[in-house]
Amino acid sequence: MVINKYEMNQATVLTVDHTFYENAANLIAESRKMVASTANTVICVTNFEIGRMIVQEEQKGQNRAKYGITLIKALSEYLTSQFGKGFSETNLRSFRKFYLTYKEQIENIQFENIENNDLAIQQKASAEFKLSWSHYQVLMRISDKKIRKFYEIEAFQSQWSVPQLKRQYNSSLYERLALSRNKEEVLQLANEGQVIEKPQDVLKNPFVLEFLGMEEKAVYSESDLESAIISKLQKFLLELGKGFLFEARQKRFSFDEKNFYVDLVFYNRLLQCYVLIDLKTEELRHQDLGQMQMYVNYFDKYVKQDFEKPTIGILLCKEKTDSIVQLTLPPDANIYASEYSLYLPDKTLLQKKLDEWTQEYEYNQSKL
């Protein structure tokens, strides 16, 4: 029997452990990620350096404003003649803004045994810029340093795409998280991003579901809302935040020959617990809270494993009254009520609420 070269190769392939091929493929995939990451860093550092050169050259001119306009125009023409597209006046102004936006952040980085010279600044920039240039073009629009740093940390840690970063910023993620926390935890948001350590860390005020495409004034049922969420599950998981895994919708459990259904069941791998979500398209009632308490008790007793943390219950409702929630639930209840919105919130209004909340908190602390 004659075996040709192709058949011999196929026979050889079949005798090799498949893990070998997976390891080779993983190595190539990781190397490509490294190349892409390195390319992003080089682009950002280059743009930052060009911006720095423009600012330093501008400072030599007597009339800085007029000199700056002339300088950028001339530099754009020269670089375009040398390298083609990518160096328009608009882009060069973005490079300049990039430098001015991140100048202080880069200079504050501490490296041992490195003097504060041009090479040191480049090395610091290389260590600091971990996102793509497109990400930084979005981040530069955020004037507040602490808020910009929050989105920068979250975009890197959660691997947000540029559209996801835009959506999270436009939905005022920072303000909504901040309004659900105390002042110390708000400072932590700015320095570390969203840290998930306890049930309250997953809450937002409110949850924003504008991606569902449902009109705020339209008549819709809880079933309609649930179906819309399932159809846009990936975006809903992004809104929920870090560590969420979807398990089931209309999860049935039975006792005393009666059936009960939980609208949505998730698991949070960071908290190591089940998260039950019930949807309410009307104002929250005390009966709704009692029902969720029963759901949570059932999961803790019959579903939760010994190594897992207590189940969390979240009621997403159109409206809620905090006094009803506080009177209905015991202090140690692992149940939370949060409103949802079908449209992007007014960022100015949320910032005003956050400022008022901060002032009230500081006033109360001063009286202690």
N, C-alpha and C positions, 0 to 999 in steps of 0.2 A: 504494500500500500504506500502510495506516494503522498507525503504531506507537504503542501507548499508553505512558503514563509509566513503568509497571513494566518494560516491555520495554526502554525506553531506559536505565533504571537498570541493568538486567542487562547490557546491551551495554557500558555504561560500565565496570562491574565487571570484565568479561572482558578489557578492554584495559589494565587497570592491573597493574603488576608485583606479584605476590603478596607480595613482600618488604615492600611498603608496608603491607599489612594486618597482617603479622606484627609489624612495628615498632610499629604503633599498639596492637596487642594486648599486646605486651611492656611498652609504656609504662604501660598501665592496670594490668597485673599487678604491675609494680614499685611503682607508686604505692599500690596496695592493701597491698602488703607494708609500705611505709613507714608507712601509716596504722595498720596493726596493730601495728607495732613501736613507733610513737609512743604508741599507746593503752596498750600494755603498760608502757612507761616511766612514763607519767603515773600509772597505777594503782599501780605499785610505789613511786614517789616519794610519792604521796599517803598510802599506807599507812605508809610509813616516817616521814613527817612526823607523822601522827596518833599513831604509837607514841612519837615523840619528845616530843610535847606531853603525852601521858599520863605519861611518866616524869618530865618536868620539873614537872608539876603534883603528882604524887605526892610529890616531894621537899619540897614545901611543908608537907605534913602531918606532925604530930608522930608519930602511929602509922602508919607507912607502909603496913604490910600491910593493916590494917583500912581505912585511908583509900583504898588502891588498889582494894579490892573494891567499896567504895561508889561511888568515882569511875567505874569502868568500867561498873557497873550503871546509874548515872544517865546517863552519856554515851550508852550503848547505847539507852536509852529515848528520849532527846532526838533523836539522829541518825535512829533508826527512824521517829519521828514526822515528821521533816523530809524524809527521802529514801527511806523504805521499807526493803526487805530489804537485807542485806549488812552490817549493823552490829550483829550479835548480840554478846553478851558474849564468846563464844568467838572470834569474828573480831577483836574489839578486843584480846583477849589475844594473838592471833597478831600483830597490828600491833606491840604492845609488844615481843614477843619478836623480831620482825623488826628493830626499831630496836636492841635490845640486842645482837643477833647481829652486825649489820653496822656498828654505830656506829664501832668502831675502824678498820675497813677504809675507811669513807667519810672519816673525819677524817684518815687518812694520805695521802689523795690530794693531790698538790701542784698547785695552779693558780697561775700567775703573776698578780701584781697583784690578788689577791682576798683580802680579809680573812676571818678565820674567824668569820663571822656567819651568821645564819639563811639568807640568800639564797645565800651561798657553799655551805652544806651542801646546799641543794636542788640547786644546779648540779652539785655533786660527785655527788650521788645520781643525777641524771639521766644523767651520763656513765657511772656504774658499773653501773646496773641494765639489763642487756641481755636478760634472760629474762622469762618471764611470771610473774605472781604464783604460779601453780600450781607452777612450777619451784622458786621460792624457799621455798614451803611444804615441799617435800621436802628442800631443802638445809639448812633450819634444823634439821632433825633430826640433822645431823652435827655433833657437838660439837668434833671436832678441826679446827682452823682450816685447816691445810695440806691435809688431805684434802677438806674442804669446798671449798676454792679449786680443787683439781684437778677435781672434778666440775662446778664452775661453769664453768671454762674449757672443759672437754670438751663440756658440754651446749651451749655457745654455738658453739664451733668446728665441732662435728659435727652441729649442728642436731637434737639429740635431742628427741623428744617427751617428755612427762611420763612415760608408761609406760616408754619406753626409759631414761630417767634412773633410774627406780625399779629397773629390772631390772639396770642396770649397777652400781648401788650395792649391791643385794641380792646380786649375784654377786661382790662384793668386788673389783671391777676394779682399784682402786688398789693393794690389797695384792698381788694376783696379778702386776701389772706390776712393782711394787716388788721382789718376790722374784726377779725375773728381771734385776735391774740392780745396778750398784754404787751406793755411797752418793751420789756426785756426781749420778748420773742420777736417783736418788730425789728429791733436792732439786729437780732440774729438773722432775720430774713435778708437784710442788706449785706451782712458779712459772710453768710454761709449758704444762702438760698433756702429753699424749703426743706426743712429737716423733719422727717416722719419718725416720731418717737412715741407718741401717745395718740389716742383717738381724736382729740381735738385738732391735731395737726392736719387732718385731711379736710377740715371744714373750710368753706368759703362763704362770704356774705356779700352778694348771693352767688349761687351757681348760675352760670350763664349758658343758655342752650340755644343761642341764636343760629347755630349751624343746622338745627332741625328744620328751619324754613317754615315754621308755623307762625301764623299771625297772632299777635298779642290779643286782639279783640275777637278772634274767631272762637266759635263754640267747638270745643273738642272734649273728648272723654279721657279718662285715665288710660284706657286701652289704646286710644289714638296716640297719646303721649308716649306710652311704653313702646308701641310699634315704631314710632319715629326714632326713638333712642336706639332700638335694636338695629334699625336700618343704617344708622350713623354711629355704630358702636365704637369704631376706632376713635372718632372725634370725641365721643362721650368719655372714653377712657382717658384721653388727653385732658379733658376738663376735670375729671376726678382727681388726677394727679399721679404721683409716683406709686409704683408697686401694686397697682390694681390688676387683677385677673378676673375675667368674666366666667361665671360658672353656669347660671341658668336664669331663665325668665319663668314667671308663674310657677315657682318651685312649690310642689305640693307636699304637705305632710299631714298626717292624720292621727287623731286620738279621740277616744270616746265615740268612735264611728262617725266622726265629722271630718271633713276635708277643709284645709286652709291653704291659702296660696300667697307666697311672697312675690311681689312684683319682679324684683331683680336681686339676684344673689351674686356677690363678688367675693373675692378673697384678696387680702392685702398681704403680700409676702414680706413686707418690711415690718408690719405690726404682727404678723403671724396670726391672723384671725379672720373670721368671716365678717363681711359687711353686707347687711341687708338694707335694701332701699325700697321704700314704699312711696308711690307717687300720689299726690293729692292735688287735683286741679281747682279746688276751692279753698276757703280758709280752713286752717287746721283746727280740728276739734279735739277735746280731751279723750273722746272714744278712740280716735286714731292713735294717740299716744299709748293708750292702754292695749290696743291691738298689737302695736309694735313691741311692747314690753313682753307680750305673750310669745311673739315670734322669736325674740331674742332668748327668752327663757328656754324655749323648745330647743333651739340650736345649741345652747350651752349644755343642756342636759342630754340630748340624744345624738347630736352631730359632732360637736367639737371633740377633738382628741385631747388627751391629757397634757400634751406638750404645747398645745395651742392656747392663745390668749382669749379672754372673753369676747363674745360676739358684739359687734357694734351695730346699732340700728340708726338709720338716717331717714327722716321723713322729708322728702322734697315737696314743698307745698307752694301754692300760689301766694298765700298770705299766712302770717302767723302772729300770735300775740304772745310776747315773752312771758307775761304773767300767768297765762294758762299753762304754758310749758312748765314753769317753775312750780306751780301749785299741784300739777298732776304727777310729775315725776319725782321720785326720791332723789336726794342729793348725789347718791352714788350710782344712779342709773347710767348705763352706757348707751343712752339714746339721745339723739340730737335732731333738732328741727332746723331746717334751713330753707329759705325762700329760693325760688328759681326765677330767672328772667328769660324771656324769649327774644330779647333784643340786646344789643351791646349797651352797657351802662354809660351814663354821662360821666366821663372821666373827671371833669371839673367838680361835679357834685360829689363824687366819691372822695376826691382829694379833700374837699371841704369837710366832709363827714369825718375823715381821718384826722384832720387838723383839730376839729372840735373835740374828738375823742381823746387825742393826745393832750390837749389843754386841760380837759376835765380830769384825766388820769393824773397829770402832774399836780393839779390843784388838790386832789384828794390825798395824794402822797405827801404833800407839804403839810397837811393837817394832822398826819399821823404822829 
